[in-house]
Amino acid sequence: MYLSVLSERVHGDVALTAAGRARRGDRGFTLTEVLVSIVLMGTVITVILSAILTLVRVSSSTSDTAKVEAVLTSAADRLAGWAYLSCPEANDSGYDVIVSAAADDVDWGHVDAVVITSILYWDPLLNADTDAATDPHPADGGWADTNALVGSDGCGEDVNFTTTRTLQKVTIEARSPDGEIVRQLEVVKSNVGDRIETTP
């Protein structure tokens, strides 16, 4: 009898245990489990989206850098092929028109796409002493901020070879539309090839 009661009790516990397992399997996930899985999925998605946005930014920046370099190259080529102006700052358009047209090559219409930031003029007597004419070792010269020809008759003349207007250093600046990428390039223009010999 004891054996039969024990047998029934064991079989009953097994049945209860199996029924209990079946009930636990049917109950689904707890709220905590669902929230943890949502947080984990959100973290993974955030990391993936952050990586994608970084790639897009890098790609855009690389594209803008390439365009800035292309604009500078185009502007320098246009300026090198343009006529030498003895007084570009006295001219209404100067070199600005030809340089700013380079922005059209990449469809940039913003105001500061391509600008000339400075023009320096070669002065062979810059920093020379007052007696430079008699000095056996006069100054080697240098770049001056002002053009000695402005305000004189030299600006209206045809291009002739004179040391005061042989070289000009033009600094061109290109800027991306967002202003993040800025590059500069210096172009030296010369009228030596165009000089006209005069006879006494």
Stockholm file with secondary structure:
# STOCKHOLM 1.0

chainA/1-200         MYLSVLSERVHGDVALTAAGRARRGDRGFTLTEVLVSIVLMGTVITVILSAILTLVRVSSSTSDTAKVEAVLTSAADRLAGWAYLSCPEANDSGYDVIVSAAADDVDWGHVDAVVITSILYWDPLLNADTDAATDPHPADGGWADTNALVGSDGCGEDVNFTTTRTLQKVTIEARSPDGEIVRQLEVVKSNVGDRIETTP
#=GR chainA/1-200 SS CHHHHHHHHHHHHHHHHHHHHHHHHHTCCCHHHHHHHHHHHHHHHHHHHHHHHHHHHHHHHHHHHHHHHHHHHHHHHHHHHSCCCSCTTTSSSTTHHHHHGGGGGGTCCSTTSEEEEEEEEEETTTTCCTTTTTCSSCCCCEEESSCTTTTSGGGTSCCCCCGGGSEEEEEEEEECTTSCCEEEEEEEEECGGGCCCCCC
#=GC SS_cons         CHHHHHHHHHHHHHHHHHHHHHHHHHTCCCHHHHHHHHHHHHHHHHHHHHHHHHHHHHHHHHHHHHHHHHHHHHHHHHHHHSCCCSCTTTSSSTTHHHHHGGGGGGTCCSTTSEEEEEEEEEETTTTCCTTTTTCSSCCCCEEESSCTTTTSGGGTSCCCCCGGGSEEEEEEEEECTTSCCEEEEEEEEECGGGCCCCCC
//
